Amino acid sequence: MSGELINSAQTVLATLIPLYAGIFIPFLIAGKSKFRLTVLMAAASGIMFWSFLDLMNDAALLDTGQGFGGGLEHILLVGTFAATLLILFWLDQVSSPTRGERRGAISLSYATALLVALGIGFHSLGEGVEIGSLIVYLYTIAPTSSSLITAIGGLGPAAAYVFHKFLEGFVIGVFATALKTSFARSLILGLLAGLPTIIGLAVAITTPVDATIFFAIGAAAVLYIEYKLIPNLTRRDSAMLYIVVFLLGFYLMYLAGLFHSYTTIF
């Protein structure tokens, strides 16, 4: 049990440290420049685009492989995806004090940043469940020689996870920077995105849980995040720059996936 607690503590550090590093980096890069902030939004949009592909894969493409024979669990998964998207947009509408203050842009508020962090948090909840399940499995078969690195598959997946958390934090940080969010409020955003990992891990250590539905919720949240980011990238004279930076963000998240896959070289 002490080994499981140590691994859990390591998971907390591996989650929160890169997450908060990612959150505060956009503040340093953007400064007071609206143009640099918009460039960061393009990068965040690319990061989220790959995240959607990744999350849909983790959600088994909403069990499309089941055809029409998936039963109630299939219906629940598909319905949860749609319900999450509808709820996020409803919450955004009732919490936003303004509607589209300028042409080509989407209004943002701290409530928007909270919803972004919460959406990423559901993804983190699924990750926590998977990590917790792996820890339990490893301690079942090799209780004396288990470690967190071994549980998640080696240094490759460990590096992928840390990089992944940094990029998620970066996306949250872009919203926080756009809103000139205070340090304390930024800390709250990080907790909303990071604590679900610890919750999922704790639950999985005690009770078997299927993480698929949490990844489906996370995928729906990504669509909401993209809706908030993309309309800000409307300057025609900077379109090619935004596309290049979008691709940079896309391939950074893709790179994290490569680390996760190539475990043998680590």
Buried (B, 14 or more C-beta within 10 A) or exposed (E): EEBBEEBBEBBBEBBBBBBBBBBBBBBEBBEEEEEBBBBBBBBBBBBBBBBBBBBBEBBBEBBEEBEEEBEEEBEBBBEBBEEBBEBBBEBBEEEBEEEEEEEEBBBBBBBBBBBBBBBBBBBBBBBBBBBBBBBBEBBEEEEEEBBBBBBBBBEBBBBBBBBBBBBBBBBBBBBBBBBEBEEEBBEBBBBBBBBBBBBBBBBBBEEEBEBBBBBBBBBBBBBBBBBBBBBBBBEEEBEEBBEEBBBBBBBBBBBBBEBBEEBEEB
